[in-house]
Amino acid sequence: MARQPEFEHSKKAFGWAARDSSGVLSPFNFSRREICEKDVALRVLYCGICHSDLHKAKNEWGTTNYPLVPGHEIVGIVTEVGSKVKKFKVGDRVGVGCLVDSCHSCQNCVDNLENYCPQLTLTDGSKYSDGTSTHGGFSDSMVSDEHFVFRIPDQLPLDAAAPLLCAGITVYSPLRHFGLDKPDMNIGVVGLGGLGHMAVKFAKAFGANVTVISTSPKKEKEALEHLRADSFLISRDPKQMKAATATLDGIIDTVSADHPLLPLIGLLKSHGKLVMVGAPEKPLELPVFPLLAGRKIVAGSLIGGIKETQEMIDFAAEHNVKPDIEIIPIDYVNTAMERLLKADVKYRFVIDIGNTLKSSS
């Protein structure tokens, strides 16, 4: 018989969890493991809310194990380290992202691509090797192998650092990997949400000329004046799209809803790359002939490996790349989820765990 969450391990923990596909979160007592020799324990201070937290809470991907404590954009302060931990000490500013374990031996792990390990363990809603549940950062504490813990530089505010651990690396990694990080390149960003606004900021930090591509004319002023994009295209305006034909070296597509790819492929120069980082629920139609007629590429990318994520954090600190955030108390989380569903946030909710998560036990 499975043990109750509060008795799976020896250390008491407290957070907010979803119990069923309604996705409604409420206070939840559970437990964390005692640290092993290579583990780092931290007191969680902030945790970002990702759109995938909403998908998981409502079991929209059909993979959720309840009860679920969401959250994989976690930052805080180290409270304890194992006897063989070398990278961290008590009091350090740290973060934990989407992963807390992998097999460490497959080719992806050897190549610092733990995010593509077939046996990766997600920070929330997954299972450890002992069969117990992983619980995320909508909680007061976290324990992880030091390999999956990131150092947060002093010049990067902890609240702003949280969304970098998913939204940030999700767009940084494809920009780097596909060579879209060179000065004066022309880069398009489809969608101006949590991922999209970070793609604009990183591309600008690389020195690119950035075009925001959106279905909403209302976002033009925000894109140009606030985020400093260089141009703005309304994807539903055939004249605008035609005028921009073959002008972009690459496009980062952050949209998770159904949308046509043909107009986007038309914006690419020969050898251009359209990289998908959104996750639409239904398959998108992919026209092949426009790819052939320009040796164009449609690719995908999923977060990033541990080494690259630390590189991204350091780059963000050095170049002052920070997400736009709205800080909320934990008891606002269900309202925040409803607003997220309506895209009513600029651009990432971050829960003030340290000041607002109070156990009733």
C-alpha positions in Angstrom: 0.0 0.0 0.0 1.4 3.4 -1.0 2.3 5.7 1.9 0.6 9.1 2.3 2.6 12.1 1.0 3.3 13.4 4.5 4.8 10.1 5.5 6.8 9.2 2.3 9.9 10.9 3.8 11.1 12.1 7.2 11.2 15.9 6.7 7.9 17.7 7.0 7.0 20.1 4.1 4.1 22.3 3.3 2.8 23.7 0.0 -0.2 24.1 -2.2 -1.4 21.2 -4.4 -4.0 20.2 -6.9 -6.0 17.0 -6.0 -7.9 16.4 -9.2 -8.4 17.7 -12.8 -10.3 20.8 -11.6 -6.8 22.1 -11.1 -7.8 24.0 -8.0 -4.9 24.3 -5.5 -5.2 24.3 -1.8 -2.9 23.9 1.3 -1.1 20.6 1.4 1.1 18.8 4.0 3.7 16.4 2.5 7.3 15.4 3.1 10.8 15.8 1.7 13.7 13.3 2.0 16.6 13.8 4.3 19.6 15.1 2.3 22.0 12.5 0.9 25.7 13.1 0.6 25.4 15.0 -2.7 22.1 16.8 -2.0 21.3 20.4 -1.4 18.3 21.6 0.7 16.9 25.0 0.3 14.3 27.3 1.7 12.1 28.4 -1.2 11.6 32.1 -1.4 10.1 32.6 -4.9 8.5 30.3 -7.5 7.4 31.3 -11.0 4.1 30.1 -12.5 4.6 28.5 -16.0 1.8 27.7 -18.4 2.8 24.0 -18.1 1.8 24.2 -14.4 -1.7 24.9 -15.6 -1.7 22.0 -18.0 -0.4 19.6 -15.3 -2.8 20.8 -12.6 -5.7 20.1 -15.0 -4.2 16.9 -16.4 -4.5 18.3 -19.9 -1.6 16.2 -21.0 -3.0 13.0 -19.4 0.2 12.4 -17.3 -0.5 14.0 -14.0 -0.2 12.1 -10.7 -2.3 13.6 -8.0 -1.8 15.2 -5.5 0.4 17.6 -7.5 2.5 20.4 -6.0 3.4 22.4 -9.1 6.4 24.7 -9.7 9.7 24.3 -11.5 11.0 27.9 -11.5 12.3 27.8 -7.9 14.7 30.1 -6.1 15.8 30.3 -2.5 18.6 30.0 0.0 20.6 26.9 0.8 19.8 25.6 4.3 21.8 22.3 4.4 24.3 20.5 2.2 25.4 16.9 2.0 28.9 15.7 3.0 30.1 15.5 -0.5 28.6 18.7 -1.9 31.3 20.8 -3.5 29.6 23.6 -5.3 27.4 25.1 -2.6 27.3 26.1 1.0 24.7 27.1 3.5 23.4 30.7 2.7 24.1 30.5 -1.0 21.5 31.9 -3.4 20.3 29.1 -5.7 17.7 27.8 -8.0 16.1 24.6 -9.2 14.5 24.3 -12.6 12.6 21.7 -14.5 14.8 18.7 -13.7 15.9 17.1 -10.5 17.5 13.9 -11.9 18.5 12.0 -15.0 20.3 8.7 -15.7 23.8 10.4 -15.8 25.1 7.8 -18.2 23.3 8.1 -21.6 24.8 10.0 -24.5 22.6 13.0 -23.8 23.7 13.2 -20.2 27.3 12.8 -21.2 26.8 15.7 -23.7 25.3 18.0 -21.0 21.8 17.5 -22.5 20.1 16.1 -19.4 16.9 17.7 -20.7 16.8 15.0 -23.5 17.6 12.1 -21.2 15.0 9.3 -21.7 15.0 8.7 -17.9 14.9 12.4 -16.8 13.0 13.1 -13.5 10.9 16.3 -13.6 10.8 18.6 -10.6 7.1 18.3 -10.2 4.6 15.5 -11.0 7.2 12.8 -11.6 8.6 9.9 -9.7 12.0 9.5 -8.0 13.9 6.2 -8.5 12.5 5.0 -5.2 8.9 5.4 -6.5 8.1 8.4 -4.4 6.6 11.6 -5.9 8.5 14.7 -6.9 6.8 17.9 -5.6 7.6 21.3 -7.0 8.2 24.8 -5.7 4.8 25.9 -4.6 6.2 24.8 -1.2 8.4 25.9 1.6 11.4 23.7 0.9 13.2 21.8 -1.8 15.9 19.0 -1.9 17.9 18.2 -5.0 21.1 16.6 -6.1 23.6 19.4 -6.4 24.1 18.7 -10.1 20.6 20.1 -10.8 21.0 23.2 -8.6 22.0 26.6 -10.1 24.0 29.4 -8.6 22.1 32.8 -8.7 24.6 35.7 -9.1 24.3 38.5 -6.5 23.4 41.1 -9.2 20.3 39.1 -10.2 17.3 39.7 -8.0 15.9 36.4 -6.7 12.3 37.1 -7.7 13.3 38.0 -11.3 15.6 35.0 -11.5 12.8 32.4 -11.0 11.2 32.6 -14.5 14.7 32.3 -16.1 14.8 28.6 -15.0 12.1 27.6 -17.5 10.9 30.6 -19.7 14.5 31.9 -19.9 16.3 28.8 -20.9 13.5 27.6 -23.2 14.2 30.5 -25.6 17.9 31.0 -24.8 18.9 27.5 -25.8 17.5 27.5 -29.3 18.9 30.9 -30.0 22.3 29.6 -29.1 22.1 26.1 -30.6 20.7 27.2 -34.0 23.2 30.0 -34.4 20.6 32.8 -34.0 22.7 34.6 -31.4 24.9 36.7 -33.8 24.9 40.5 -33.9 22.8 42.1 -36.6 20.8 38.9 -37.4 17.1 39.4 -38.1 15.2 37.3 -35.6 11.4 36.9 -35.4 9.5 36.1 -32.2 6.0 34.7 -32.5 3.8 35.4 -29.5 4.4 37.9 -26.8 3.8 36.1 -23.5 6.1 34.7 -20.8 8.3 32.9 -23.4 8.0 35.5 -26.1 9.0 38.5 -24.1 12.1 36.6 -22.9 13.0 35.7 -26.5 12.9 39.4 -27.4 15.1 40.3 -24.5 17.7 37.7 -25.1 17.8 38.3 -28.9 18.3 42.0 -28.3 21.1 41.2 -25.8 22.8 39.2 -28.5 22.6 42.3 -30.7 19.9 41.0 -33.1 17.2 43.0 -34.9 14.0 41.7 -33.5 10.6 41.5 -35.1 7.6 40.5 -33.0 4.9 38.6 -34.8 1.5 38.6 -33.2 -2.2 38.2 -34.0 -3.0 41.2 -31.7 -2.5 44.8 -32.9 -2.8 45.9 -29.3 0.6 44.5 -28.5 2.5 46.7 -31.0 3.1 49.6 -28.6 4.3 47.2 -25.9 6.6 45.4 -28.2 8.2 48.5 -29.7 8.3 50.9 -26.8 8.7 48.7 -23.8 10.5 45.6 -25.0 12.5 47.6 -27.6 11.7 45.3 -30.5 12.7 46.8 -33.9 9.5 46.0 -35.8 6.1 44.4 -35.4 4.0 42.3 -37.7 0.4 41.4 -37.5 0.3 37.8 -38.7 -3.3 38.0 -39.9 -2.4 41.0 -42.2 -1.5 39.6 -45.6 0.0 42.8 -46.8 2.3 43.2 -43.8 3.4 39.5 -44.1 4.0 39.7 -47.8 6.1 42.9 -47.4 8.3 41.0 -44.9 8.8 37.9 -47.1 12.3 36.4 -46.9 13.6 39.0 -44.3 14.3 36.8 -41.3 17.3 34.6 -40.4 15.3 32.7 -37.8 12.1 32.6 -35.8 11.4 31.5 -32.3 7.7 30.3 -32.2 6.4 30.4 -28.6 2.7 29.8 -29.4 1.0 26.8 -27.9 -2.3 27.2 -29.7 -3.2 26.0 -33.2 -1.8 28.4 -35.8 -0.6 28.3 -39.5 3.1 27.7 -40.2 3.0 28.6 -43.9 3.1 32.4 -43.3 5.9 32.1 -40.9 8.0 29.9 -43.2 7.5 32.6 -45.9 9.2 35.2 -43.6 12.4 33.2 -43.6 15.4 33.8 -45.8 16.9 30.8 -47.6 18.5 28.5 -44.9 16.3 30.2 -42.3 15.1 28.3 -39.2 11.7 28.2 -37.6 12.2 26.8 -34.1 9.1 25.6 -32.2 9.2 26.0 -28.4 5.4 26.2 -27.8 3.5 23.0 -27.4 0.1 23.0 -29.2 -2.2 20.2 -28.1 -3.1 19.3 -31.7 -0.6 18.6 -34.6 0.1 21.6 -36.8 0.0 21.4 -40.6 3.5 21.5 -42.1 3.8 22.4 -45.8 6.9 20.9 -47.2 7.4 22.6 -50.6 8.3 26.0 -49.0 11.0 24.2 -47.1 12.4 22.7 -50.2 12.4 26.0 -52.0 14.9 27.6 -49.7 16.5 24.8 -47.7 14.6 26.0 -44.7 14.3 24.2 -41.3 11.5 23.6 -38.9 12.9 22.4 -35.6 12.0 22.0 -31.9 13.7 22.7 -28.7 12.9 21.8 -25.0 14.3 23.8 -22.1 18.1 23.2 -21.9 20.8 21.2 -20.1 22.2 22.0 -16.7 25.5 23.5 -18.0 23.7 25.7 -20.5 21.1 26.8 -18.0 23.8 28.1 -15.7 25.4 29.8 -18.7 22.1 31.5 -19.4 21.7 32.6 -15.8 25.2 34.1 -15.8 24.5 35.8 -19.2 21.3 37.3 -17.9 23.0 38.7 -14.8 25.9 40.2 -16.9 23.6 41.8 -19.5 20.7 42.7 -17.1 18.2 40.5 -18.9 15.3 40.1 -16.5 11.7 39.0 -17.0 8.8 41.3 -16.4 7.0 39.9 -13.4 4.0 40.3 -11.2 4.6 39.1 -7.7 1.7 37.5 -5.9 0.9 35.9 -2.6 0.3 32.1 -2.5 -3.4 32.5 -1.7 -3.8 34.3 -5.0 -2.5 31.3 -7.0 -5.9 30.0 -8.2 -6.9 33.5 -9.5 -3.5 33.7 -11.1 -4.1 30.4 -12.9 -7.4 31.8 -14.2 -5.7 34.9 -15.4 -2.9 32.9 -17.0 -5.5 31.0 -19.0 -6.7 34.3 -20.4 -3.2 35.6 -21.0 -3.9 38.3 -18.5 -0.3 38.8 -17.2 2.7 40.8 -18.2 4.5 38.5 -18.4 5.1 36.1 -15.6 3.5 35.5 -12.2 6.0 34.9 -9.4 4.8 33.6 -6.1 6.3 35.2 -3.0 6.7 31.9 -1.2 8.9 33.2 1.6 6.6 35.8 2.9 3.1 34.4 2.2 3.2 30.6 2.5 2.2 29.9 6.1 1.5 26.4 7.3 -1.7 25.9 9.3 -0.3 22.7 11.0 
